[in-house]
Each structure stands twice: as C-alpha cells, then as structure tokens.
Amino acid sequence: MKTRKFDVIVLGSGVAGGHVASRCRKAGLSVALLESHGFGGTCPLHGCEPKKVMADAAETMERFNNTSGTGPTGSAKLDWVELMRFKRTFTDDLPDKIRTHYQNLGIQTFTTAGKFAGPNTIVSGDELLEAAHVCIATGSTPRELQIPGHGHLSSSNDFLAMPTLPERIVFIGGGFIAFELAHIAAAAGAQVTIVHRSERFLKKFDADLVQRLTGHLEKLGVTFHRNCPPHSIEENGGALLLKAGEDGRQSFTADAIFNAAGRIPALAGLDLPAGNVDTRNGGVAVNAYMQSLSNPCVFAAGDVIAETMPLTPVASVEAEVVAKNIIEGPKHTMSPDVTPFSLFTYPPLATVGMLEEEAQKQGMRFDVIQGDSAGWSEYQRIGQTCAGFKLLVEKDTRQLLGAHVLGDAAEETINLFALAMRKKVDVDELRSMLWAYPSFGYAMKYMFR
C-alpha cells in the first residue's frame, strides 16, 4: 500500500472541514481532503441551502394568499416539479465546483472514505495517508430507527430530491427536520402527519410559541400526534402502514414515511479505536482547543461534536479555532457566545439565550414579557395571524436572558436581540434606540411597552 505524507488530513468537506482545509493550505501546509458524499457537505447539498430554497417558495405562496382582500387578486400554489428544478440549480453542479476550488488551492482531494489505521494515519482505498494532524469533520447522519420495517423509511435527503410529491406523507419526529419539511409538503398540497414519541415538540424553542405555531400549522392541514413512539412499518396495498403508540395500536397510512427523528455524529466507519480517538455522548471527545482528549494529533469540528449545537455558524467558528491551533499550536479556544437559531417554517420561529424553564431551574430572578403580536400593523399589512414573542429580562441588570420570537422576519429580529445580549445592552436602552420605521426591527420597541 502506497504511503503519502501531508501536514494535515481533513475528513469531510462541509462547512467545518472545508474551512480547516482552506485555512491550513493558505498557511502553507500540505493538505489532504477526503469526501465520499459530495464535496460541500450536508448544508449546501442536502440541508440548509436547498431546504431554504424550498421554504422560501412556500413562504412566497402563503404570503401572496394571505393578502386576499387587500388588493392582490388570484391565488398561488406550488408547482413541485418546477420547484425541484429550481432547487437543483443550487445543488447539482456544486460538488464539482467545490472540489475544483480546493484543487486550485493546492489541496489534494480524495473521493474514497477514510478510516483510521493508526493515531495519525488514514486509509483511503488503496492509499495510506499520514499527517502530523488529522481533523474529523464528517458531520452528522440521520439517527436510525431500529423498528421492524425500518428499511421502508425515507430520509430528509430523499425528501429534498423527490421528483414528485406524494399525496400522503408521515414524518416521524418532532424537531427541526419534521416541522420544516412538513410545512413545505403541506404548502405544496400533501396530506401531512407528524408522529412524535413524546409530549413536547421542538424542545429547543419556547413551549408557548411552539404551541401557537402547531395550532397554525394544523389550520394548514398538518396533523400532530404526541406520545406516539413508532412501532413498525409494513407495506399495505401499494402504500406504507406505520404502527405507533402503545403496542403499535395506532395506524397511519402513507405513500412515504420520513425518518425525522434527529441526527447524530457521523462517525461510523472511521474506526476511531484504531486512531485512539475517544467519544463522549456519541461524538468526538475534545478539550477546549477542539483537540481529541485521547489523541493530541486529532482535532474535530462541527456536528461530530455532540456537546455543541449542530448549526452551520457554530461549525464555522469551531473550524476556525481548529485551523489556528493546527497552524500556531494549541492555544486558541472557543469564545463563549450567545447562539441565535431559527426554525424556517412560515411563520419562522427564532430563539436566543435561555428558555423560561432553564432560567427557573437556575434560580434566576427575571421578568417575563410576552404577548400576541398578530394585531400589530406590521403583521396585519401582510395578513399574518400567527405571531408572538417572549422575553426574559433579569431583574437586577435589566439585561436579556433570552428572547423568543414567532412571526415574519423572526430570524432577523433574533439577530438584533443576540447582538444586544453579546454587548450587554439592557432593555431600557434597546427601547430608547432609534430604528428604521416601519420595520420589524422597530417593532422590537412594542415588545417593551
């Protein structure tokens, strides 16, 4: 077996791996980049970007239809075939473009998956790669549901590549993936059901706003089933039958059933024991420098770390820390920061900071400011009937502990709250600031009335 030596080997070409590879190469290091599932990774190929293309189309349709009686006439609907054609313009040629970009930087690319053969060696096909540093950035993969008939399940990747829209769709799960894809499918005219194993949906978001959102989606035709763990799947007269709930007593017939039960670090097949790489909570165990606790040659970034949020901005920051520590030595750490994130249904739901129950558990002294904002002119102008907010304000400092927003532009408004939390701007100063009017940014002032 031929041995090739590099300064750095990067496993995975997504947001994290691609950034580490590029930074190290630009610093003059020789880099090998391994990717067996399409250069670019999940976010641009099978996740954030194509999903947002489809979600924006659904939002455009709904926003137009919400204007009935305000001047615009007619009604809009989604053409699934045309939507998929448009989505593919963002994804089809991307892997080749991204790989060419890395090759032009002087990075050696490999399309055969790698696995550890030693603490600093990787096997890729019939080649043995050796380096001073290895970075694991293989992302995440769907959590497998070990139930009878699980082979009939489809994935979110399958959903984002469907040439035609099934008439009846079931999503198993109650998180980001289930809600976002369910909304797109329902907007396109499918009969959609979400089946969730526990009581609470979207656990990372405020429970009151989640309840408001689920009620809105029910009006769009999405059916929700709580406390209904999946039991088995079988074929039934050309369709699929999901049995769920206690002893599988509830039945759901569908043309497609999607596993939306979350994702886990994609580490299978890497042979981590051979690389002396320990895991923690299912992900790579790292120290403050994003360095393996058991093998200092190895770093990790992105969704392969179970303790950090599986978000693209988080992965990019972790990757920058890894790159600096490979180039300059392990001395850089992650700076603690508030992390805003959003659910891209329509309307969107966004959050930053603590949930109400988290603040209570920690014994914080805080006030809750909350309300229904659908009556504000910003929402009435566009026919939005589902909007609300909840702010947690620390009593002594008058600073935000958490902000939760449901409604149009929530994903942008939450960035303003995140900035205020980072810079420790108290709510009295926020309320007195000048904002462009009329705008959703200005509507922040209404929340403090």
Secondary structure, 3 states (H helix, E strand, C coil): CEEEEEEEEEECCCHHHHHHHHHHHHCCCCEEEECCCCCCCHHHHHCHHHHHHHHHHHHHHHHHHCCCCCCCCCCCCCCHHHHHHHHHHHHCCHHHHHHHHHHHCCCEEECCCEEEEECCEEEECCEEEEEEEEEECCCEEECCCCCCCHHHCECHHHHCCCCCCCCEEEEECCCHHHHHHHHHHHHCCCEEEEECCCCCCCCCCCHHHHHHHHHHHHHCCCEEECCCCEEEEEEECCEEEEEECHHHCEEEEECEEEECCCEEECCCCCCHHHHCCCEECCEECECCCCEECCCCCEEECHHHCCCCCCCHHHHHHHHHHHHHHHHHCCCCCCCCCCCCEEECCCCCEEEEECCHHHHHHCCCCEEEEEEECCCCHHHHCCCCCCCEEEEEEECCCCCEEEEEEECCCHHHHHHHHHHHHHCCCCHHHHHHCCCCCCCCCCCHHHHCC
